[in-house]
Amino acid sequence: MLGDDGRAVKAIWEDPEHVEAGDRAILAYVDKLTRTPGEMTRADVERLRDAGFSDREILDIALVASLFNFFDRMADGLGVELEEQREAFGAFLLGAKAEKAG
């Protein structure tokens, strides 16, 4: 998806200005949900609304981030490598999003 070396992700974090405002809002929300879930507040959801996302889209964002976090934690706990499955799941989600938009 983004390549094995993670350059695309690193570029986004190092220079987020070239990323659209809505995508930056998603990244900030997902980063906080992943790193400090106990610190999430209504204000985090409001920032997504302010960026133009509907309640359904916000739910989708939270669900996808939570699923990836769940899968990663389960795999870590079991000592399993999930890279191929993670990429397949990501491709599936992106395909579903493209079909929904089309």
WOWOWO-V590595 format. One record per residue. N is the residue number from 1. D_CENTER is the distance of its C-alpha to the mean C-alpha in whole Angstrom. Layout:
n = [N N]
d_center = [D_CENTER D_CENTER]
This chain:
n = [1 2 3 4 5 6 7 8 9 10 11 12 13 14 15 16 17 18 19 20 21 22 23 24 25 26 27 28 29 30 31 32 33 34 35 36 37 38 39 40 41 42 43 44 45 46 47 48 49 50 51 52 53 54 55 56 57 58 59 60 61 62 63 64 65 66 67 68 69 70 71 72 73 74 75 76 77 78 79 80 81 82 83 84 85 86 87 88 89 90 91 92 93 94 95 96 97 98 99 100 101 102]
d_center = [13 13 16 17 18 15 17 14 11 14 16 13 13 17 18 15 18 18 14 15 15 12 10 11 11 7 6 9 8 5 8 10 9 9 12 14 14 17 17 15 17 18 18 14 14 17 15 13 16 18 16 17 14 16 16 15 12 11 12 10 7 8 9 6 5 8 10 8 9 13 13 13 15 18 18 19 21 23 23 21 19 17 16 17 16 12 13 15 12 10 13 14 11 11 15 15 13 16 19 18 18 21]
